[in-house]
Amino acid sequence: MGLPVIMSVKEFSQNAGLPEKQVRTFCHVEGFPAFCNGVKYMIHFDEAKKWLADYAVKFKIN
């Protein structure tokens, strides 16, 4: 079975190999595919990976 489509900040951080603090910051950037479920942010994994790839190209991040 694959990864879940929607995951918490902590789960996304672990699966994407990014620091949790950075992922929390991305949750507040316009266009990042996350939504607030009460007090917890949830992230659409596939869309977030695409967003990060576009973000890296836009800011020329290797």
C-alpha positions as CSV (number, residue, x, y, z in Angstrom):
1,M,0.0,0.0,0.0
2,G,1.3,3.5,-0.9
3,L,1.4,6.7,1.0
4,P,-1.7,8.5,2.1
5,V,-2.9,11.3,-0.1
6,I,-3.5,13.7,2.8
7,M,-1.0,13.8,5.7
8,S,-0.1,15.9,8.7
9,V,2.9,18.3,8.7
10,K,4.9,15.7,10.6
11,E,4.1,12.9,8.2
12,F,4.9,15.1,5.2
13,S,8.1,16.3,6.7
14,Q,9.3,12.7,7.2
15,N,8.2,11.5,3.7
16,A,9.6,14.6,1.9
17,G,12.8,14.8,3.8
18,L,12.2,18.4,4.9
19,P,12.5,19.9,8.4
20,E,9.1,20.1,10.1
21,K,9.6,23.8,10.8
22,Q,10.1,24.5,7.1
23,V,7.0,22.6,6.2
24,R,5.0,24.6,8.7
25,T,6.3,27.8,7.1
26,F,5.2,26.5,3.6
27,C,1.7,26.0,5.0
28,H,1.3,29.8,5.2
29,V,2.6,30.5,1.7
30,E,-0.1,31.2,-0.8
31,G,-0.7,28.3,-3.2
32,F,0.8,25.6,-1.0
33,P,-1.7,22.7,-1.0
34,A,-2.5,22.6,2.7
35,F,-5.6,23.3,4.8
36,C,-6.2,23.9,8.4
37,N,-8.4,21.2,10.1
38,G,-9.1,23.0,13.4
39,V,-5.6,23.6,14.8
40,K,-3.8,21.0,12.6
41,Y,-2.6,21.6,9.1
42,M,-3.1,18.8,6.6
43,I,-1.2,18.6,3.3
44,H,-2.0,17.0,0.0
45,F,1.1,15.0,-0.6
46,D,1.2,14.7,-4.4
47,E,0.2,18.4,-5.0
48,A,2.7,19.6,-2.4
49,K,5.6,17.7,-4.1
50,K,4.6,19.4,-7.4
51,W,4.4,22.7,-5.7
52,L,7.9,22.3,-4.2
53,A,9.3,21.4,-7.6
54,D,7.8,24.5,-9.1
55,Y,9.0,26.6,-6.1
56,A,12.6,25.3,-6.5
57,V,12.6,26.2,-10.2
58,K,11.1,29.6,-9.6
59,F,13.7,30.5,-7.0
60,K,16.5,28.4,-8.7
61,I,17.0,26.2,-5.6
62,N,19.0,23.0,-6.3
